[in-house]
Amino acid sequence: MTKLLATLVSLLVVSSAGAQADHLQCFNVKDSAVKKIYQADLTPSDTAFPVAPGCVVKVPAKILCIDVQKTNVTPLPPGAPSGAATHKFLCYKVKCPKAQPTVTVQDQFGTRSVAVKTSSLLCAPVPVPTTTTTSTTTTSTTQPCVDQDADGFFAPPCGNDCNDLNANINPNTTLTCGVGACQNTVPSCAGTVQNTCTPGNPTTEICGNNIDDDCDGMVDEGPCVCQTANQCPMRPNSTPQCVSGQCTFFCNMGFADCNAAFVDGCEVNTQSDVNNCGSCGLTCVVANGSPVCTGSTCQVGICNAGFGNCDNSYPNGCETNTTNNPSNCGACNVVCPVQNPNCVNSACQ
């Protein structure tokens, strides 16, 4: 490829009169385009070459060819006269099915046979700059076409890019909006105007169909329309039910739905939760100590220092002050003897 570029130089126009840019001068380039692979079928106008289906084209470009005039060529080439005017091309690596015809060509260096090997480059034309001109009696200005977001598409009047400031929006891209059953995808451009994406309309959530019918980002969540309990989703510590066309559930023994939220089912274990002991909202409280919930029943857990649950009763908590009670001195049922009948700071004196 490097040798090819080294030899692609300006050739011949005998005189500058009538000269035109009918040759290409090519340069190795560093293209800032995002890497992407395309597939294309290539149909030659020269019938000596077969159609090449499924060619793989790799972006970014490797070569930029510009149109040039060639003058002052020595010695005078023996071949054809000047050709048709051309313009810029960007060339990309391409891989196509092998085709190896031998063709006869004629250019300004003469007529000869050329044996084709393999495809290596696909050169895509850069649109010929269309200019707009505004005139007054004294001034005239011309504006060339520029691909401002470098996405390969030009804004009108040079092309059909509906937003030449955003590389993600052009005639080859799409816009997606909405979620679930409401999701919609449309082309980014409607003609030369940026398209508008409108989500679909939500419907009633149907249980058990694995579709987000109401378009809220959740699938088969309650409440949803059902016919049988088998359509209803399983929730923690519960059994699903279908009641009057709506999914609900009943809690397993020892559990309760205390927050009235469908998504987490029966979230509370009423057998051990001191804030919901036996039922929602029933809080265990122990005077001078800490409670526990065992088997859905509130009980005294641990007494604070200097107190004891000497009657083994929950309602009055840790009712005994063991720091000064001679019948429960330092602990329940510790009785001070006759010789030390007083209890001071949990010790008999």
C-alpha positions, 0 to 999 in steps of 0.5 A, spaced: 500 500 500 505 504 501 508 503 494 502 504 491 501 511 495 508 513 493 507 512 485 500 516 486 502 522 483 500 528 478 500 525 471 499 529 465 495 535 461 499 537 455 497 545 456 494 548 462 489 551 457 483 546 459 486 542 464 482 539 470 482 535 476 482 529 473 487 525 477 487 523 485 493 524 489 492 519 495 495 520 503 495 516 509 491 519 514 489 518 521 482 518 522 478 520 528 472 516 526 469 511 531 471 504 529 466 500 526 465 494 521 459 494 515 457 489 510 455 491 503 454 488 496 459 491 491 456 491 484 461 494 479 459 497 472 465 494 469 462 487 467 469 484 467 468 484 475 463 479 478 458 482 483 462 482 490 456 480 496 458 481 503 464 485 503 466 487 510 468 494 510 472 497 516 472 504 519 476 508 520 479 510 513 486 509 512 487 513 505 484 520 503 485 522 496 484 529 493 483 531 486 489 534 482 491 537 476 497 534 473 501 539 469 509 539 466 510 532 466 516 530 462 517 526 458 510 526 454 506 519 456 503 515 450 496 514 452 489 517 453 488 524 453 485 528 460 479 524 463 473 526 467 473 531 473 473 527 479 473 529 487 475 527 494 475 520 496 476 517 503 478 509 502 477 504 507 480 497 508 475 492 505 475 484 504 471 481 499 470 474 496 476 473 491 475 475 484 481 475 479 479 477 472 485 479 467 482 486 464 485 491 459 485 498 461 488 504 458 490 511 461 495 516 459 501 511 460 498 507 455 494 500 454 496 494 457 493 488 461 492 488 469 491 481 473 487 483 479 489 480 485 484 481 491 480 487 494 484 491 499 480 498 499 473 501 498 473 509 496 467 512 498 466 519 495 466 525 499 460 529 497 462 535 492 462 541 496 455 545 495 456 552 496 451 557 498 452 564 495 449 571 498 450 577 494 449 584 495 451 590 490 458 590 493 459 583 497 459 576 495 460 570 500 461 563 499 460 557 505 463 550 504 460 544 506 463 542 513 461 535 517 461 538 524 460 532 528 465 528 523 459 522 523 460 522 515 454 526 514 453 533 512 447 538 513 443 541 508 444 543 503 450 538 502 447 532 505 441 530 509 444 530 516 438 532 521 443 534 526 450 536 524 452 537 532 451 530 534 455 524 531 449 520 535 444 523 530 444 522 523 440 518 517 443 511 519 441 512 527 435 511 531 432 514 537 429 509 542 424 512 548 419 508 553 420 502 557 416 495 557 410 495 552 411 502 551 418 502 548 418 505 541 424 506 536 424 511 530 429 513 525 433 519 528 432 523 522 425 524 518 427 527 512 432 533 514 429 534 520 430 530 527 425 525 529 421 525 535 420 519 539 413 518 542 412 512 547 406 507 546 400 508 551 401 503 557 395 498 559 393 494 565 398 490 568 397 483 566 399 478 571 404 472 569 405 474 562 412 477 563 411 483 560 411 490 563 404 492 560 403 498 564 410 501 562 413 502 569 419 499 569 417 492 573 414 486 570 408 483 573 408 487 579 401 487 583 396 489 583 395 486 576 389 483 572 389 475 573 384 469 572 387 464 577 392 464 582 397 461 578 398 467 574 400 471 580 407 472 582 410 469 588 412 474 594 416 472 600 413 468 606 406 468 602 401 464 598 399 468 592 391 469 591 387 471 585 381 475 588 376 479 583 381 479 578 386 482 582 393 478 585 394 478 592 396 473 597 395 471 604 401 470 609 404 464 612 403 462 619 408 467 623 409 472 618 405 479 617 404 484 611 406 490 616 408 495 611 402 494 606 407 493 600 405 488 595 412 487 592 416 484 599 410 480 601 409 478 608 416 481 610 415 481 618 416 475 622 411 476 628 414 470 632 421 474 633 420 481 632 419 485 638 416 491 634 411 486 631 410 481 636 404 476 635 401 482 630 403 488 626 404 494 631 405 490 637 411 493 641 414 489 647 416 494 652 420 492 659 421 496 665 428 497 667 430 492 662 430 489 654 424 485 651 425 479 647 419 476 642 419 469 643 413 464 639 409 471 638 409 473 645 413 478 649 418 476 654 423 480 659 430 479 656 435 482 660 434 487 666 438 493 667 444 493 672 441 493 679 434 490 677 431 483 677 425 480 674 424 476 681 416 475 680 418 472 673 412 476 670 413 480 663 407 486 665 411 489 670 418 488 667 424 488 672 420 490 678 425 489 683 431 494 685 436 489 687 441 494 690 437 495 696 432 489 697 434 485 703 430 479 700 433 480 693 440 483 695 444 483 689 440 478 685 433 475 686 431 471 692 438 472 695 436 474 703 440 478 707 442 474 714 440 476 721 447 478 723 447 482 716 440 484 715 441 490 711 442 491 703 446 496 701 449 497 694 447 490 692 451 487 699 448 485 705 451 489 711 
